[in-house]
Amino acid sequence: MTLVLGLGSALAAAVLFGIASILQAVGSRKVPTESEFDPRRFVGFVVALLRQPTFLGALALQLAGFGLHFVALRLLPLYLAQAGIAVSLVVTALLATRLMSDQLSIVEWSAVIAVVVGLGLLAVSAGDAGPNVQHHGLTIGVVAGLIVVAVLGALASRSQHGISTALLGMLSGLGYAGVAISARLLQDGSIGELLRSPTAYTLPLSGALAFILYSLALQRGSVTLATTPMIALQTITPAVVGVVVLSDAVRAGWWPLAIVGFLLSAAGSVVLVRFESVK
C-alpha cells in the first residue's frame, strides 16, 4: 500500500511538473534578458517574473506538485521517487504534440516507452525506503551545498557565454536534489522540533533557489540545454545519496533490473527533454 501511495503521488506530481515547465519557460522569456541573479537586480527580476500570469500559473502548479512529491519522498526510496518525477518529461512531450504541433518520431516514442518501462522495473525491484533519521554530516553537506550553488549561480548569471545556460541548469538540478534530500531528513515531531531542524529551512531555500536558477537558464538559452543537466542531477544525486547514505534498499537479487530501469528512465528522459522547447 505504501508503494502504491508513494508512486501514485510521484506520478501525479510529474503531471503537474510537466505542465508547469512549459508555463515557466513562457513566463521567464517575457522578462528582460539583462536580469541577473545578484543583489542589485534580484528583487527586480523576481518582481518581473511575478507579473507574468503564465509564470504565476507555473509557480502554483510547482507548489501543488511539490506537495505530492513530498509524500513520495517520505514513502519511497529516493531513486524511485526521483525516477517517477522524470515522467514529467513524458507529459511535456505529449502536451507538445497536442498544443505546439510537435510530432513524436519513432525515436521519441521509443523514449516514452523506455521511461515507462524503466519506472516499472524500478517499482518492482524497489525495497523499503531507509528510515527518516537525523544525519548531521549530510545536513551540513546540504547547507554547504546550498551556499556553493547560490555563489556559483550568481557568478554564472553574469556570464553571457552559451555555457552559462547549461551551468545554471546544472545548478538548479543540484538545488532540487537538495529539496529531495532535505525532505528525507525532516523528522516527525512537534512544531518546535521542526522549527529547530536545519532541514526545515534548507528544503524551501533549496527549492526557491533552484526555481530561480532554472528560470534564468530558460531565459538565456534553449530549453533543451537548460533542462538536460537539471533533470540528470536532480535524479542521480538523490538516488546515490539514498542508497549510499540513507539505506534505501533494493529487493534481494533485483539489483540488475533496478540498474537497467534507472538507466532506461534516465536515457528516455534525456531524449524527451527537447520537447520542452517553447517557441
C-alpha positions in Angstrom: 0.0 0.0 0.0 2.9 2.4 0.8 4.4 1.7 -2.6 1.1 2.4 -4.4 0.5 5.6 -2.5 4.1 6.9 -2.9 4.4 6.0 -6.6 0.9 7.4 -7.3 1.9 10.7 -5.6 5.1 10.8 -7.6 3.3 10.3 -10.9 0.6 12.9 -10.1 3.4 15.4 -9.2 5.1 14.6 -12.5 1.9 15.6 -14.4 1.8 18.9 -12.7 5.6 19.5 -13.2 5.3 18.6 -16.8 2.7 21.3 -17.4 4.4 23.8 -15.2 7.7 23.5 -17.2 6.0 24.9 -20.3 4.4 27.8 -18.5 7.6 28.6 -16.7 9.5 28.8 -19.9 6.9 31.1 -21.5 6.9 33.4 -18.4 10.6 33.5 -18.0 11.2 34.5 -21.6 9.0 37.6 -21.2 11.3 39.0 -18.6 14.2 41.2 -19.9 17.3 39.2 -20.6 19.6 41.6 -18.8 18.2 40.5 -15.4 20.9 38.8 -13.3 20.9 36.8 -10.1 22.8 39.3 -8.0 21.8 41.5 -5.1 21.3 44.6 -7.3 18.9 43.0 -9.7 17.5 40.0 -7.9 14.4 41.8 -6.5 13.6 43.4 -9.8 13.9 40.0 -11.6 11.6 38.3 -9.1 9.0 41.1 -9.4 9.2 40.9 -13.2 8.6 37.2 -13.1 5.6 37.5 -10.7 4.0 39.9 -13.1 3.7 37.2 -15.7 0.4 35.3 -15.4 2.0 32.2 -17.1 4.8 32.2 -14.6 2.3 32.5 -11.7 0.5 29.5 -13.1 3.8 27.6 -13.3 4.5 28.5 -9.7 1.1 27.4 -8.5 1.5 24.0 -10.3 5.0 23.6 -8.9 3.8 24.1 -5.4 1.0 21.7 -5.8 3.3 19.2 -7.4 5.8 19.6 -4.6 3.2 18.6 -2.0 2.6 15.4 -3.9 6.4 14.9 -4.4 7.0 15.4 -0.7 4.6 12.4 0.0 6.6 10.3 -2.4 9.9 11.3 -0.9 8.8 10.3 2.5 7.4 6.9 1.4 9.7 5.7 -1.3 13.4 5.2 -1.8 14.8 8.3 -3.3 15.8 6.6 -6.6 12.2 5.6 -7.2 10.7 8.9 -6.2 13.0 10.8 -8.5 12.6 8.4 -11.4 8.8 8.9 -11.0 9.3 12.7 -11.4 11.2 12.1 -14.7 7.8 11.1 -16.1 7.1 14.9 -16.2 9.1 14.8 -19.5 6.7 12.3 -21.0 3.8 14.6 -20.0 5.5 17.6 -21.6 6.3 15.6 -24.8 2.7 14.5 -25.2 1.4 18.0 -24.5 3.8 19.4 -27.1 2.3 17.1 -29.7 -1.2 18.5 -29.0 -0.5 22.1 -28.1 2.6 23.0 -30.0 2.2 21.0 -33.3 5.3 18.9 -32.5 5.3 15.3 -33.8 6.9 12.4 -32.0 9.2 10.4 -34.2 9.8 6.6 -33.7 12.9 7.5 -31.6 10.8 9.8 -29.3 8.0 7.3 -28.9 10.7 4.7 -28.0 11.9 7.1 -25.4 8.4 7.4 -23.9 8.2 3.6 -23.7 11.7 3.5 -22.2 10.7 5.9 -19.4 7.6 3.9 -18.6 9.3 0.5 -18.7 12.2 1.8 -16.7 9.9 3.2 -14.0 8.1 -0.2 -13.9 11.3 -2.0 -13.4 12.3 0.3 -10.6 8.9 -0.2 -9.0 9.0 -3.9 -8.9 12.7 -4.0 -7.8 12.3 -1.4 -5.0 12.8 -2.4 -1.5 12.0 -0.4 1.6 13.0 3.3 2.0 15.6 3.9 4.6 14.5 5.3 8.0 13.9 9.1 8.2 16.7 9.7 10.7 18.8 12.6 11.5 22.2 12.6 9.7 24.3 15.6 10.9 27.0 15.1 8.3 24.6 15.0 5.4 22.7 18.0 6.8 26.0 20.0 6.9 26.6 18.9 3.4 23.2 20.1 2.2 23.8 23.5 3.9 27.3 23.8 2.4 26.0 22.7 -1.0 23.2 25.4 -0.9 25.8 28.1 -0.3 28.0 26.9 -3.1 25.1 26.6 -5.5 24.0 30.2 -4.7 27.5 31.6 -5.2 28.1 29.8 -8.4 24.6 30.7 -9.6 25.4 34.4 -9.0 28.6 34.1 -11.0 27.0 32.1 -13.8 24.2 34.6 -14.2 26.7 37.3 -15.0 28.2 35.4 -18.0 26.7 35.8 -21.4 28.5 32.8 -22.7 26.4 29.9 -24.0 27.8 27.6 -21.4 26.0 29.6 -18.7 22.7 28.1 -19.7 23.9 24.6 -19.1 25.7 25.6 -15.9 22.6 27.3 -14.5 20.5 24.2 -15.4 23.1 22.0 -13.6 23.0 24.2 -10.5 19.2 24.2 -10.5 19.3 20.4 -10.6 21.6 20.4 -7.6 19.1 22.7 -5.8 16.2 20.3 -6.5 18.4 17.5 -5.3 18.8 19.4 -2.0 15.0 19.6 -1.8 14.7 15.8 -2.1 17.4 15.1 0.4 16.1 17.6 2.9 12.6 16.1 2.7 14.0 12.7 3.7 16.0 14.3 6.6 13.0 16.0 8.1 12.0 14.5 11.5 8.5 13.8 12.6 7.7 15.6 15.8 6.3 18.8 17.3 6.3 22.2 15.6 9.0 23.4 17.9 11.2 20.4 17.0 10.5 21.0 13.3 11.5 24.7 13.6 14.8 23.8 15.2 15.7 21.5 12.4 18.1 23.0 9.8 16.4 20.9 7.1 13.1 22.7 7.7 14.9 25.7 6.2 17.2 24.1 3.6 14.1 22.5 2.0 12.3 25.7 1.0 15.5 27.6 0.3 16.8 24.9 -2.0 13.5 24.8 -3.8 13.3 28.6 -4.2 16.9 28.9 -5.4 16.5 26.0 -7.9 13.4 27.5 -9.3 15.0 30.9 -9.8 18.2 29.4 -11.4 16.1 27.3 -13.7 14.1 30.4 -14.8 17.4 32.2 -15.5 18.6 29.2 -17.5 15.3 29.1 -19.5 15.6 32.8 -20.2 19.1 32.7 -21.5 19.2 29.7 -23.9 17.4 26.7 -25.3 15.1 24.8 -23.0 17.0 21.6 -24.0 20.3 22.9 -22.9 18.8 24.2 -19.6 16.8 21.1 -18.7 19.1 18.2 -19.6 21.6 18.8 -16.8 18.8 19.8 -14.4 16.9 16.5 -14.9 20.1 14.5 -14.7 21.4 16.0 -11.5 18.1 16.2 -9.6 17.6 12.5 -10.4 21.0 11.0 -10.0 22.3 12.9 -6.9 19.5 12.0 -4.5 19.4 8.4 -5.9 23.1 7.9 -5.0 22.7 9.6 -1.6 19.6 7.5 -0.8 21.4 4.2 -1.5 24.8 5.0 -0.1 23.9 7.2 2.9 20.2 6.8 3.8 20.0 3.0 3.5 17.4 2.9 0.6 17.0 -0.8 -0.3 16.6 -2.8 -3.4 15.0 -6.2 -3.3 17.5 -9.0 -2.9 18.6 -10.3 -6.3 16.9 -7.4 -8.2 19.9 -5.1 -8.5 20.5 -5.7 -12.2 16.8 -4.9 -13.0 17.0 -1.8 -10.8 20.1 -0.5 -12.6 18.5 -1.3 -16.1 15.3 0.5 -15.0 17.2 3.6 -13.8 19.3 3.8 -17.0 16.2 3.4 -19.2 14.3 6.1 -17.4 17.3 8.5 -17.4 18.1 7.8 -21.1 14.5 8.2 -22.2 14.2 11.4 -20.2 17.2 13.0 -21.9 15.8 12.2 -25.3 12.4 13.7 -24.4 13.9 16.9 -23.0 13.8 18.6 -26.4 10.0 18.6 -26.4 10.1 21.2 -23.7 11.1 23.8 -26.3 8.7 26.7 -26.3 8.5 28.9 -29.4 
